């Protein structure tokens, strides 16, 4: 046994020695940080609206402590000094001096739960503010991704316009040469010039759109307007994650705006209890502990002073003011309840709208892709027919217009199709879950921290 143990120690020492003698850098797994993912992370760190929401959370957290303090006794310090021959409203023949130091205590007993209700209301408002931050985060992610897709769309349409301009300039050059030789009429030259200028006019349009979109995206990122680097075009974007069939309606409970509305309803319900408690008598205890003296120099030699008292204060006749206060809070609760119900209804509508958008844009996109391919082939054939003198230049012009329009429309539809997935991501409160996650039925009990960990759905979308 000792030999085996000794061999084990030797082997461990050798392994430790070998591992300790390794030189050179250790391998670090490279991380491919896609541009869009970086933009989303930057926005979550620097956006000013998010910073305002974080400040509101801190304010709500401080409000909880501020409100909770009312449940406990208040101890103050009080000191005073007085000298003179006037006291009690009359003149005294003697000069009297009085000095005292005391610690007054006051405590309203929370017999009816007024302060407890107030604290619970403040806590509910704190939770609502935390989920309110999630609402802004979720909207910010959707805005950044959608704006980025719009930027790619404008870049793609600019490239289409530039390519079309190059093609039409080449055609114009050939037609001009034919006109100079007297082969064709001047009308063909004018028509070619018109088509060239149409493509030329589209270029500054999309350059302007790119610049304005970059400026808007920069503000979302919390920085001054500047150019935004992009990599892939719209056609190179990955296919979004597959949407599970038959998503349960309770997945909408993941939406932060619904949870926020629920906590606001809870806070307002607690406020009704506070208003009810104000209709009942308040029981207060007061006390004082300190020292007093008629001689300034001997304040610590003439003993202490103390007093204890109680007070019961309640409304008798206030012209129904306290009753109306309760009714006010009840009506506020009804308003918050309606807002909660409206938030739920809006959530269902947004999910249905996003699903319809995805399905219809997919079909529309497929049709436009077929149209674009047919238009490209028709344009090729029309040019061949024109070169052979079989058809007029009007046929070429018609196919060129159709092709240019189809290419621009295809780019826009690609952007709308991808943005529809972003809308669904937002409508479902941060993406959709897999069948395994549905079976586990695990939903977040606390607000999601989008700043430190992006949802897997938006990571897959925002590549």
C-alpha positions in Angstrom: 0.0 0.0 0.0 2.8 2.4 0.8 4.6 1.6 -2.5 1.4 2.3 -4.5 0.8 5.5 -2.6 4.4 6.5 -3.2 4.1 5.8 -6.9 0.9 7.8 -7.0 2.7 10.8 -5.5 5.6 10.4 -7.9 3.2 10.3 -10.9 1.3 13.4 -9.6 4.6 15.3 -9.1 5.8 14.4 -12.7 2.5 15.5 -14.2 2.6 18.7 -12.2 6.2 19.3 -13.3 5.4 18.7 -17.0 2.4 21.0 -16.9 4.3 23.7 -15.2 7.1 23.5 -17.7 4.9 24.3 -20.7 6.1 27.5 -22.5 4.4 29.7 -25.0 0.9 31.2 -25.1 -2.2 29.0 -24.5 -4.8 28.6 -27.2 -7.7 31.0 -27.0 -10.8 30.2 -28.9 -11.4 33.0 -31.4 -14.7 34.8 -31.0 -16.4 35.9 -34.2 -18.2 39.1 -33.2 -20.6 40.0 -35.9 -21.2 43.7 -36.7 -24.8 43.7 -35.9 -24.3 41.9 -32.6 -21.7 44.5 -31.6 -24.1 47.3 -32.5 -26.8 45.8 -30.3 -24.3 45.4 -27.4 -23.1 49.0 -27.8 -26.6 50.3 -27.8 -27.5 48.4 -24.6 -24.4 50.0 -22.9 -24.6 53.6 -24.2 -28.2 54.4 -25.1 -29.4 57.5 -23.2 -33.0 56.2 -22.9 -31.7 53.1 -21.1 -29.6 55.3 -18.7 -32.8 57.2 -17.9 -34.6 54.0 -17.2 -31.7 52.7 -14.9 -31.9 56.0 -13.0 -35.6 55.5 -12.5 -34.9 52.1 -11.0 -32.5 53.6 -8.5 -35.1 56.3 -7.7 -37.8 53.6 -7.1 -35.3 51.6 -4.9 -34.7 54.7 -2.8 -38.5 55.3 -2.6 -38.9 51.8 -1.1 -36.4 52.6 1.7 -38.0 56.1 2.2 -41.5 54.6 2.5 -40.4 51.7 4.7 -38.9 54.1 7.3 -42.4 55.2 8.3 -43.0 51.9 10.0 -40.3 52.5 12.6 -39.9 55.1 15.5 -38.4 58.4 14.7 -35.7 59.6 17.1 -34.6 63.2 16.8 -32.3 65.5 18.8 -33.5 68.7 20.4 -31.5 71.3 22.3 -32.1 74.8 23.5 -30.8 77.6 25.7 -32.6 80.6 27.1 -31.8 83.4 29.5 -33.6 86.6 30.5 -36.3 88.0 32.8 -39.3 87.4 30.5 -41.1 84.0 30.7 -44.7 82.8 30.6 -45.9 86.1 29.1 -44.8 88.2 32.0 -41.8 90.0 33.3 -39.8 88.4 36.2 -37.7 90.4 38.7 -35.0 87.7 38.4 -32.9 86.7 35.5 -33.4 83.0 34.7 -31.4 80.8 32.5 -32.5 77.5 31.1 -30.7 74.9 29.0 -31.8 71.5 27.9 -30.8 68.6 25.7 -33.4 65.9 24.7 -34.1 63.1 22.3 -37.7 63.2 21.3 -39.2 60.0 20.0 -42.4 59.6 17.9 -44.0 56.5 16.6 -47.2 56.0 14.8 -48.2 52.4 15.3 -49.1 50.7 12.0 -52.3 49.3 13.4 -54.2 49.3 10.2 -51.3 48.4 7.9 -51.1 51.8 6.3 -47.3 51.9 6.2 -47.0 48.3 5.2 -49.3 48.9 2.3 -47.3 51.9 1.2 -44.1 49.9 1.3 -45.6 47.1 -0.7 -46.9 49.6 -3.3 -43.3 51.1 -3.5 -41.9 47.6 -4.0 -44.4 46.8 -6.7 -43.5 50.1 -8.4 -39.8 49.2 -8.1 -40.5 45.9 -9.9 -42.5 47.7 -12.5 -39.6 50.1 -13.1 -37.2 47.1 -13.5 -39.5 45.5 -16.1 -39.9 49.0 -17.6 -36.1 48.9 -18.3 -36.7 45.6 -20.1 -39.4 47.2 -22.2 -36.9 49.8 -23.3 -34.1 47.3 -23.8 -36.3 45.1 -26.0 -37.6 48.0 -28.1 -34.0 49.2 -28.4 -32.8 45.8 -29.7 -35.6 45.7 -32.2 -34.9 49.3 -33.4 -31.2 48.7 -33.8 -31.7 45.5 -35.8 -34.5 46.9 -37.9 -32.5 50.1 -38.6 -29.4 48.0 -39.5 -31.5 46.0 -42.0 -32.8 49.2 -43.4 -29.2 50.4 -43.8 -28.3 47.2 -45.6 -31.3 47.7 -47.9 -30.3 51.2 -48.8 -26.7 50.1 -49.5 -28.0 47.3 -51.7 -30.3 49.6 -53.6 -27.5 52.0 -54.0 -25.3 49.2 -55.5 -28.2 48.3 -57.8 -28.6 51.9 -59.0 -24.8 52.2 -59.6 -24.7 49.0 -61.5 -27.7 50.0 -63.5 -26.2 53.4 -64.3 -23.0 51.7 -65.5 -25.0 49.4 -67.7 -27.1 52.2 -69.2 -24.1 54.4 -69.8 -22.6 51.5 -71.8 -25.8 51.1 -73.8 -26.0 54.9 -74.4 -22.5 54.9 -75.7 -23.3 52.1 -78.2 -26.6 53.8 -79.3 -24.8 57.1 -79.7 -22.3 55.5 -82.0 -25.1 53.9 -84.1 -26.9 57.3 -84.3 -23.6 59.0 -85.4 -23.4 56.4 -88.2 -27.0 57.1 -89.2 -28.2 53.6 -88.3 -30.9 54.6 -85.7 -33.1 57.6 -85.0 -32.3 60.3 -82.5 -35.3 59.2 -80.5 -33.4 56.1 -79.4 -30.6 58.3 -78.1 -33.0 60.4 -76.1 -34.7 57.4 -74.6 -31.4 55.9 -73.6 -30.4 59.3 -72.1 -33.6 59.4 -70.1 -33.0 55.9 -68.7 -29.4 56.7 -67.8 -30.5 59.8 -65.8 -33.2 57.9 -64.0 -30.5 55.5 -62.7 -28.2 58.5 -62.0 -31.0 60.3 -59.9 -31.5 57.2 -57.8 -27.9 57.3 -56.6 -28.0 60.5 -54.5 -31.5 59.4 -53.2 -30.0 56.3 -51.6 -26.8 58.1 -50.6 -29.0 60.5 -48.7 -31.1 57.7 -47.2 -27.9 55.9 -46.1 -26.5 58.9 -44.4 -29.8 59.7 -42.5 -30.2 56.0 -41.5 -26.6 55.9 -40.2 -27.2 59.1 -38.2 -30.4 57.6 -36.7 -28.6 54.4 -35.8 -25.7 56.3 -34.2 -28.2 58.0 -31.8 -29.6 54.6 -30.8 -26.0 53.6 -30.1 -25.6 56.6 -27.8 -22.9 58.3 -29.9 -22.5 61.2 -32.3 -23.7 60.7 -35.9 -21.1 58.7 -37.9 -20.7 56.1 -40.6 -21.7 52.5 -39.7 -19.5 49.7 -41.0 -21.4 46.8 -42.6 -20.3 43.4 -43.9 -22.9 41.2 -45.6 -25.7 42.5 -47.7 -29.3 41.5 -47.1 -29.1 38.5 -49.4 -26.2 37.2 -47.2 -28.1 37.4 -43.9 -28.7 34.0 -42.2 -32.2 32.5 -42.1 -33.8 33.4 -38.8 -34.5 30.5 -36.3 -37.4 28.3 -37.1 -40.7 29.3 -35.4 -42.2 26.4 -33.4 -45.7 25.4 -34.4 -48.5 26.0 -31.8 -46.8 28.4 -29.5 -48.7 28.6 -26.2 -50.4 31.8 -25.3 -48.8 31.9 -21.9 -45.5 32.7 -23.6 -46.8 36.2 -23.7 -46.1 36.3 -19.9 -42.5 36.8 -20.9 -43.3 40.2 -22.3 -41.9 42.8 -19.9 -44.6 45.3 -20.6 -47.3 42.8 -19.5 -45.4 42.0 -16.3 -44.8 45.7 -15.8 -48.5 46.5 -16.1 -49.3 43.7 -13.6 -47.0 45.2 -11.0 -48.4 48.6 -11.5 -51.9 47.1 -10.9 -50.5 45.5 -7.7 -49.1 48.9 -6.6 -52.4 50.7 -7.2 -54.3 48.0 -5.3 -52.0 48.6 -2.3 -52.8 52.3 -2.5 -56.4 51.6 -2.0 -55.5 50.0 1.4 -53.5 53.1 2.3 -56.5 55.2 1.5 -58.8 52.9 3.6 -56.4 53.2 6.5 -56.6 57.0 6.5 -60.3 56.7 7.3 -59.4 55.1 10.7 -57.9 56.5 13.8 -54.1 56.8 14.0 -52.4 55.7 17.2 -49.2 57.6 18.1 -46.7 57.3 20.9 -44.4 60.1 21.9 -41.6 60.3 24.4 -38.7 62.4 25.5 -35.5 61.6 27.2 -32.9 64.2 28.2 -31.4 66.5 30.7 -32.3 70.1 31.7 -31.0 72.7 34.1 -31.6 76.2 35.2 -27.9 76.8 35.3 -25.8 76.6 32.2 -22.8 75.4 33.9 -24.5 72.5 35.8 -26.5 70.9 33.0 -25.1 67.5 33.8 -25.5 67.7 37.6 -29.3 68.2 38.1 -30.6 64.9 36.8 -32.4 63.8 33.7 -35.9 64.5 32.4 -38.3 62.2 30.6 -41.9 62.0 29.4 -44.1 59.4 27.7 -47.4 60.0 26.1 -49.9 58.5 23.7 -52.3 60.0 21.2 -55.4 58.8 19.3 -56.3 60.9 16.4 -59.2 60.0 14.0 -61.5 61.7 11.6 -65.1 62.4 12.8 -66.6 64.6 10.1 -64.6 65.7 7.1 -67.3 66.1 4.5 -66.5 62.6 3.1 -63.0 63.7 2.1 -61.4 60.4 3.2 -64.2 58.5 1.5 -63.6 60.3 -1.7 -59.9 59.5 -1.4 -60.7 55.8 -1.4 -63.0 56.2 -4.4 -60.2 58.1 -6.3 -57.8 55.3 -5.7 -60.4 52.7 -6.7 -61.0 54.5 -10.0 -57.2 54.7 -10.5 -57.1 50.9 -10.0 -59.8 50.5 -12.7 -57.8 52.6 -15.1 -54.6 50.5 -14.4 -56.6 47.3 -14.8 -57.9 48.5 -18.2 -54.3 49.4 -19.2 -53.2 45.9 -18.2 -56.0 44.3 -20.3 -55.2 46.5 -23.2 -51.5 45.6 -23.0 -52.4 41.9 -23.2 -54.7 42.5 -26.1 -52.1 44.5 -27.9 -49.6 41.7 -27.3 -51.8 39.1 -29.0 -52.4 41.5 -31.9 -48.7 42.2 -32.4 -47.9 38.4 -32.4 -50.6 37.7 -34.9 -49.5 40.6 -37.1 -45.8 39.5 -37.0 -46.8 35.9 -37.9 -48.9 37.1 -40.8 -46.1 39.4 -42.0 -43.6 36.6 -42.0 -45.9 34.2 -43.9 -47.0 36.8 -46.5 -43.6 38.4 -47.0 -42.1 35.0 -47.6 -44.6 34.3 -50.4 -44.3 37.8 -51.8 -40.5 37.6 -51.7 -40.6 34.3 -53.6 -42.8 35.8 -56.3 -40.6 38.9 -56.7 -37.5 36.7 -56.9 -39.1 34.8 -59.8 -40.1 38.2 -61.4 -36.6 39.5 -61.1 -35.1 36.5 -62.8 -37.7 36.6 -65.6 -37.1 40.4 -66.0 -33.3 39.8 -66.2 -33.8 37.2 -68.9 -36.3 39.4 -70.8 -33.9 42.3 -70.7 -31.1 40.1 -72.1 -33.4 38.8 -74.9 -34.8 42.3 -75.8 -31.2 43.6 -76.3 -30.4 40.7 -78.5 -33.6 41.3 -80.6 -32.8 45.0 -80.8 -29.2 44.3 -81.9 -30.6 42.1 -84.7 -33.1 44.7 -85.7 -36.1 42.4 -84.8 -37.6 44.9 -82.3 -37.6 48.6 -81.5 -35.7 50.2 -78.6 -39.0 50.7 -76.8 -39.0 47.0 -76.0 -35.5 47.3 -74.5 -36.6 50.3 -72.4 -39.6 48.5 -71.1 -37.6 45.5 -70.0 -34.9 47.7 -68.4 -37.5 49.6 -66.4 -39.1 46.3 -65.2 -35.8 44.9 -64.2 -34.7 48.0 -62.3 -38.0 48.1 -60.5 -37.9 44.4 -59.7 -34.4 44.6 -58.3 -35.2 47.5 -56.0 -38.4 45.9 -54.9 -36.6 42.7 -54.1 -34.2 44.5 -51.9 -36.9 46.2 -50.0 -38.9 43.0 -49.5 -35.7 41.2 -48.2 -35.5 44.0 -45.6 -39.2 43.8 -44.7 -39.0 40.0 -44.4 -36.1 40.1 -42.0 -37.7 42.9 -40.0 -40.8 40.8 -39.7 -38.8 38.3 -37.6 -37.6 41.2 -35.5 -41.1 42.3 -34.9 -42.0 38.7 -33.8 -39.0 38.7 -31.5 -40.2 41.9 -29.9 -43.9 40.8 -29.8 -43.0 37.6 -27.9 -41.0 39.5 -25.3 -37.5 38.5 -26.4 -37.9 35.7 -29.0 -39.5 32.3 -29.2 -38.6 29.2 -27.3 -37.9 25.7 -28.5 -40.2 22.7 -27.9 -37.9 21.5 -25.1 -38.1 24.8 -23.4 -41.9 24.7 -23.8 -42.0 21.4 -22.1 -39.9 22.7 -19.2 -42.3 25.6 -18.9 -39.7 27.8 -17.3 -40.3 31.5 -17.5 -38.2 34.2 -15.9 -39.3 35.4 -12.5 -37.0 38.3 -12.5 -36.4 40.9 -15.3 -34.1 39.8 -18.0 -30.7 41.4 -18.2 -30.3 42.1 -21.9 -27.2 44.1 -21.2 -25.0 41.2 -20.1 -26.6 38.3 -22.0 -28.4 38.7 -25.3 -31.3 36.3 -26.0 -30.3 33.4 -28.2 -33.0 34.3 -30.8 -31.7 37.9 -31.4 -28.1 36.5 -31.5 -29.2 34.2 -34.3 -31.1 37.0 -36.1 -28.5 39.7 -35.6 -25.5 38.2 -37.4 
